[in-house]
Amino acid sequence: MSLSGFTTPWLFCYLVVVVAAVAAYLLVQRSRRRRVLRFANLALLEQVAAGQKPRRWRHLPAALLVAALALLTTAMAGPTHDVRIPRNRAVVMLVIDVSESMSATDVAPSRIEAAREAGKHFTDMLTPGINLGLVKFSSGATLLVAPTIDRQQVKQAIDKLVPEPRTATGEGIFTALQAIATTGAVMGGGDGPPPARIVLESDGKETVPPNLDAPRGAFTAAQAAKEQGVPISTISFGTPDGVVQVDGQSIPVPTDDASLAKIADLSGGQAFRASSLGELNQVYSTLDEQIGYQVVRGDSSAGWVALGALALALSIGAGILLNRRLPA
């Protein structure tokens, strides 16, 4: 029952007819009363009126008829409302950090195992018509699965993710952008490239290169994503207390929320954080709601038509029951 987004608002001009009908009805009632008073025997009229109560409901049929006309006019104007429909032409690149810090066990059973589990959960949830690709990054980046609707292929690749040295976040983003561009060049079904999104899951700051503003750095890659119209949703995964064992030494690997948040901001995306498998799954569920569906304007005139028809039927029924004639 929306009252916005009318497709043909000029049809509300017909409400002038409704107003004219109301005015005509009032004039007829007033004229009828004058004729009665002009030709009636006033003494007799007072005696009859004393024995009868005024019929309060005699105008109800006309009121219902006016309401029906107003409701049907609103329906004709074509009101619309927001409708969520699954996307069937889009590209999502899942970019997962597999640096050595992902072996930390601050997230049970470990960051990398939780990332694999949540990644497969996201793969299963994502709208079937979306093309999903997978990139892993450590000292470099590798396109494991080009965008496809074959979810099993993506899940099998996720299962093979293992920790590797160093973190090249920018390379991961650039690799995902290249895959999106390649897919968009061959994907039909639209006037332009398909909408795309990068989902970047990482636990730490980029180390290759050490300067995030370098030509292949994470911030530079985020700006390139912005220029290409590809927002990046970042997920900072882990806790400040994470440690890994390297040559018998405990090395702290706290999450770097700030850099990931800036990557999201530079690209026009949104930053999330998760410190457990449950929270990570919740983030992926939120992303599925954002990515897997689009909001379009849909017709909402059916409700107005139904109410208009109901008011019209009630008007006819009330006219016959109360006034022994159709409403006029």
C-alpha positions as CSV (number, residue, x, y, z in Angstrom):
1,M,0.0,0.0,0.0
2,S,2.6,2.5,-1.2
3,L,1.8,6.2,-1.7
4,S,5.0,7.0,-3.6
5,G,6.8,6.5,-6.9
6,F,3.6,6.8,-9.1
7,T,4.2,5.9,-12.7
8,T,1.3,8.0,-14.1
9,P,0.6,10.7,-11.4
10,W,-1.4,12.8,-13.8
11,L,-4.3,10.4,-13.4
12,F,-4.9,12.0,-10.0
13,C,-6.6,14.7,-12.1
14,Y,-9.6,12.4,-12.1
15,L,-10.0,13.3,-8.4
16,V,-11.5,16.5,-9.7
17,V,-14.4,14.3,-10.9
18,V,-14.7,12.8,-7.5
19,V,-14.8,16.2,-5.9
20,A,-17.4,17.3,-8.4
21,A,-19.5,14.2,-7.6
22,V,-19.4,15.1,-3.9
23,A,-20.4,18.7,-4.6
24,A,-23.3,17.5,-6.8
25,Y,-24.5,15.1,-4.1
26,L,-24.5,17.9,-1.5
27,L,-26.4,20.2,-3.9
28,V,-29.0,17.6,-4.6
29,Q,-29.5,16.9,-0.9
30,R,-29.9,20.6,-0.2
31,S,-32.3,21.1,-3.1
32,R,-34.4,18.2,-2.0
33,R,-34.6,19.6,1.5
34,R,-35.7,22.9,0.2
35,R,-38.5,21.4,-2.0
36,V,-39.7,19.4,1.0
37,L,-39.9,22.5,3.2
38,R,-41.6,24.6,0.4
39,F,-44.5,22.3,-0.3
40,A,-45.0,20.4,2.9
41,N,-47.6,21.1,5.6
42,L,-45.3,22.3,8.4
43,A,-47.7,21.3,11.2
44,L,-48.0,17.8,9.8
45,L,-44.2,17.7,9.1
46,E,-43.5,18.5,12.8
47,Q,-45.8,15.7,14.0
48,V,-44.2,13.2,11.7
49,A,-40.7,14.3,12.6
50,A,-41.5,14.0,16.3
51,G,-42.2,10.3,15.8
52,Q,-39.2,9.5,13.6
53,K,-35.5,9.7,14.3
54,P,-33.3,11.1,11.6
55,R,-31.7,8.4,9.5
56,R,-28.0,9.0,10.3
57,W,-26.7,6.3,8.0
58,R,-28.6,7.4,4.8
59,H,-25.4,9.0,3.5
60,L,-23.1,6.0,4.1
61,P,-23.6,4.5,0.6
62,A,-22.6,7.7,-1.0
63,A,-19.6,8.1,1.3
64,L,-18.4,4.6,0.5
65,L,-18.9,5.3,-3.3
66,V,-16.7,8.4,-3.0
67,A,-14.1,6.4,-1.1
68,A,-14.1,3.7,-3.8
69,L,-13.6,6.2,-6.5
70,A,-10.7,7.8,-4.7
71,L,-9.1,4.4,-4.0
72,L,-9.4,3.3,-7.6
73,T,-8.0,6.6,-8.9
74,T,-5.0,6.0,-6.7
75,A,-4.6,2.5,-8.2
76,M,-4.7,3.9,-11.7
77,A,-1.9,6.4,-10.9
78,G,0.4,3.4,-10.5
79,P,1.9,3.5,-7.0
80,T,5.2,1.5,-6.7
81,H,7.2,0.2,-3.8
82,D,10.7,-1.3,-3.2
83,V,11.0,-5.0,-4.1
84,R,14.0,-7.1,-3.3
85,I,14.8,-9.6,-6.1
86,P,17.8,-11.9,-6.4
87,R,20.6,-10.8,-8.7
88,N,21.3,-12.9,-11.7
89,R,24.0,-10.8,-13.4
90,A,26.8,-9.8,-11.0
91,V,30.4,-10.7,-10.1
92,V,31.7,-11.2,-6.6
93,M,35.4,-11.9,-5.9
94,L,36.2,-13.5,-2.6
95,V,39.8,-12.5,-1.7
96,I,41.2,-14.4,1.2
97,D,44.4,-13.7,3.1
98,V,46.5,-16.9,3.6
99,S,49.6,-15.2,5.2
100,E,51.3,-17.0,8.1
101,S,49.4,-15.0,10.7
102,M,46.3,-16.9,9.6
103,S,47.6,-19.9,11.5
104,A,47.0,-18.1,14.8
105,T,44.7,-20.0,17.1
106,D,43.1,-17.0,18.9
107,V,40.0,-17.9,16.8
108,A,39.2,-21.6,17.3
109,P,40.3,-23.8,15.8
110,S,42.5,-21.4,13.9
111,R,42.0,-18.3,11.8
112,I,42.6,-20.2,8.5
113,E,40.3,-23.1,9.4
114,A,37.6,-20.7,10.5
115,A,38.1,-18.7,7.2
116,R,37.7,-21.8,5.2
117,E,34.5,-22.8,7.0
118,A,33.0,-19.4,6.7
119,G,34.0,-19.0,3.1
120,K,32.2,-22.2,2.2
121,H,29.2,-21.0,4.1
122,F,29.2,-17.8,2.2
123,T,29.5,-19.7,-1.1
124,D,26.4,-21.8,-0.2
125,M,24.4,-18.7,0.8
126,L,25.2,-16.5,-2.1
127,T,22.4,-16.1,-4.7
128,P,22.9,-18.9,-7.3
129,G,22.8,-16.6,-10.3
130,I,25.9,-14.6,-9.1
131,N,29.3,-15.4,-10.6
132,L,31.7,-16.0,-7.7
133,G,35.5,-16.1,-8.0
134,L,38.3,-16.8,-5.5
135,V,41.7,-15.2,-5.0
136,K,44.2,-16.0,-2.4
137,F,47.1,-13.8,-1.4
138,S,50.3,-14.0,0.7
139,S,53.6,-12.9,-0.8
140,G,51.7,-12.6,-4.1
141,A,48.2,-13.3,-5.4
142,T,46.7,-16.2,-7.2
143,L,43.4,-16.5,-9.0
144,L,42.2,-19.9,-7.9
145,V,38.8,-19.8,-9.5
146,A,37.6,-17.4,-12.2
147,P,34.1,-16.0,-11.6
148,T,31.6,-18.9,-12.1
149,I,28.2,-20.1,-10.9
150,D,29.8,-23.5,-10.1
151,R,29.8,-23.3,-6.3
152,Q,31.4,-26.7,-5.8
153,Q,34.5,-25.6,-7.7
154,V,34.8,-22.6,-5.4
155,K,34.4,-24.7,-2.2
156,Q,37.0,-27.2,-3.3
157,A,39.5,-24.4,-3.8
158,I,38.7,-23.0,-0.4
159,D,39.4,-26.3,1.2
160,K,43.0,-26.2,-0.1
161,L,43.9,-22.9,1.4
162,V,46.9,-23.1,3.7
163,P,49.1,-20.4,5.4
164,E,52.0,-19.0,3.4
165,P,54.6,-16.3,4.1
166,R,53.9,-12.5,3.9
167,T,50.9,-10.4,3.0
168,A,50.4,-8.7,-0.4
169,T,46.9,-7.2,0.0
170,G,47.3,-4.9,-3.0
171,E,48.2,-7.8,-5.3
172,G,45.1,-9.6,-4.1
173,I,42.8,-6.7,-5.0
174,F,44.5,-6.1,-8.4
175,T,44.1,-9.7,-9.3
176,A,40.4,-9.6,-8.3
177,L,39.9,-6.5,-10.4
178,Q,41.5,-8.2,-13.4
179,A,39.2,-11.2,-13.1
180,I,36.2,-8.9,-12.8
181,A,37.2,-7.0,-16.0
182,T,37.8,-10.2,-17.9
183,T,34.4,-11.6,-16.9
184,G,32.6,-8.3,-17.6
185,A,34.0,-8.2,-21.1
186,V,32.5,-11.5,-22.0
187,M,29.3,-11.4,-20.0
188,G,26.2,-10.4,-21.9
189,G,22.6,-9.7,-20.8
190,G,23.0,-6.0,-20.1
191,D,23.8,-2.5,-21.4
192,G,27.1,-2.3,-19.5
193,P,29.5,-4.3,-17.4
194,P,27.8,-6.4,-14.6
195,P,27.8,-4.9,-11.1
196,A,30.8,-6.3,-9.1
197,R,32.0,-6.5,-5.5
198,I,35.2,-7.6,-3.8
199,V,34.9,-9.3,-0.4
200,L,38.4,-9.0,1.2
201,E,39.1,-11.1,4.3
202,S,42.3,-10.5,6.1
203,D,43.8,-10.4,9.6
204,G,46.8,-8.0,9.2
205,K,48.5,-5.1,7.6
206,E,50.1,-5.5,4.2
207,T,53.8,-6.3,4.2
208,V,54.5,-6.5,0.5
209,P,55.0,-3.7,-0.3
210,P,55.5,-2.1,3.1
211,N,54.1,1.2,1.8
212,L,50.4,0.8,1.3
213,D,50.4,3.8,-1.0
214,A,53.0,2.2,-3.3
215,P,52.0,1.6,-7.0
216,R,51.0,-2.0,-6.1
217,G,50.0,-1.2,-2.5
218,A,46.6,-1.9,-0.9
219,F,45.5,1.8,-0.8
220,T,46.4,2.3,-4.5
221,A,44.5,-0.9,-5.4
222,A,41.5,0.4,-3.4
223,Q,41.5,3.6,-5.3
224,A,41.7,1.7,-8.6
225,A,38.7,-0.3,-7.4
226,K,36.8,2.9,-6.8
227,E,37.6,4.2,-10.3
228,Q,36.3,0.9,-11.8
229,G,33.1,1.1,-9.7
230,V,34.0,-2.0,-7.6
231,P,33.4,-1.4,-3.9
232,I,35.4,-3.5,-1.5
233,S,33.8,-5.0,1.6
234,T,36.6,-5.7,4.1
235,I,36.5,-8.2,6.9
236,S,39.1,-7.8,9.7
237,F,39.3,-11.3,11.1
238,G,41.0,-12.2,14.4
239,T,41.7,-10.7,17.8
240,P,44.3,-8.3,19.2
241,D,45.8,-11.3,21.1
242,G,46.7,-13.5,18.2
243,V,50.2,-15.1,18.1
244,V,52.1,-17.5,15.8
245,Q,55.1,-19.7,16.5
246,V,58.1,-18.9,14.3
247,D,61.4,-20.8,15.0
248,G,60.2,-21.5,18.5
249,Q,59.3,-17.8,19.2
250,S,55.9,-16.4,19.8
251,I,55.2,-13.5,17.4
252,P,52.2,-11.3,18.1
253,V,49.9,-10.9,15.1
254,P,47.1,-8.6,16.1
255,T,44.5,-7.6,13.6
256,D,44.9,-4.4,11.7
257,D,41.4,-2.9,11.6
258,A,42.6,0.6,10.6
259,S,44.1,-0.3,7.3
260,L,41.3,-2.6,6.2
261,A,38.8,0.1,7.2
262,K,40.6,2.6,5.0
263,I,40.7,0.2,2.1
264,A,36.9,-0.1,2.3
265,D,36.5,3.6,2.6
266,L,38.8,4.4,-0.4
267,S,36.9,2.0,-2.6
268,G,33.4,3.1,-1.5
269,G,32.7,-0.1,0.4
270,Q,32.0,-1.1,4.0
271,A,34.3,-2.4,6.7
272,F,33.4,-5.3,9.0
273,R,35.2,-7.1,11.8
274,A,34.9,-10.5,13.3
275,S,36.7,-12.2,16.2
276,S,35.0,-15.7,16.0
277,L,33.7,-18.1,13.5
278,G,30.1,-17.2,14.5
279,E,30.8,-13.5,14.0
280,L,32.4,-14.2,10.6
281,N,29.4,-16.2,9.5
282,Q,27.2,-13.3,10.5
283,V,29.2,-10.9,8.5
284,Y,29.0,-13.1,5.5
285,S,25.2,-13.4,6.0
286,T,25.0,-9.6,6.0
287,L,27.1,-9.4,2.8
288,D,24.9,-11.9,1.2
289,E,21.8,-9.7,1.9
290,Q,23.7,-6.7,0.4
291,I,25.2,-8.4,-2.6
292,G,22.8,-11.2,-3.5
293,Y,19.8,-9.0,-3.9
294,Q,18.9,-5.7,-5.6
295,V,16.0,-3.3,-4.8
296,V,13.8,-2.3,-7.7
297,R,10.5,-0.5,-7.9
298,G,7.6,-2.8,-8.2
299,D,3.8,-2.3,-8.8
300,S,1.8,-1.9,-5.6
301,S,-1.6,-1.0,-7.1
302,A,-3.2,-4.4,-6.3
303,G,-3.9,-3.4,-2.7
304,W,-5.6,-0.1,-3.8
305,V,-7.7,-2.0,-6.4
306,A,-8.8,-4.5,-3.8
307,L,-9.8,-1.8,-1.3
308,G,-11.5,0.2,-4.0
309,A,-13.5,-2.9,-5.1
310,L,-14.4,-3.7,-1.5
311,A,-15.6,-0.1,-0.9
312,L,-17.7,-0.2,-4.0
313,A,-19.3,-3.5,-3.0
314,L,-20.1,-2.1,0.5
315,S,-21.5,1.0,-1.1
316,I,-23.9,-1.0,-3.2
317,G,-24.9,-3.3,-0.3
318,A,-25.4,-0.3,2.0
319,G,-27.5,1.5,-0.6
320,I,-29.8,-1.5,-1.0
321,L,-30.1,-2.2,2.7
322,L,-30.4,1.4,4.0
323,N,-32.1,3.3,1.2
324,R,-33.7,0.5,-0.8
325,R,-31.8,1.7,-3.9
326,L,-28.4,2.0,-5.4
327,P,-26.2,4.8,-4.0
328,A,-26.6,8.1,-5.9
